[in-house]
């Protein structure tokens, strides 16, 4: 397999540094290391996803649902008087008249 160096490789700082560190590694060893690091990365990523519901990070999921389902009326809003001409009381006289 031939390797080709591209001009934008220096902008991938981590990959470029690791490529320089593993420049003389045998291709068979490199393939084994690649499989090993791929599986480690997979288990860490899936483990993190499984950990989210049991941690403080649950707000990542619940915040958008909370904003979608929130009540748009401010707390303590009083219902408007429907029949203003014949109303016996104005405003709130009992606790049950609050929304």
Secondary structure, DSSP 8 states (H G I E B T S, - for coil): ------TTGGG-HHHHHHHHHTTT--HHHHHHHHHHHHHHHHHHHHHHHHHGGGSGGGHHHHHHHHHHH---S-TT-B---SSTTT-S--S--SGGGB-
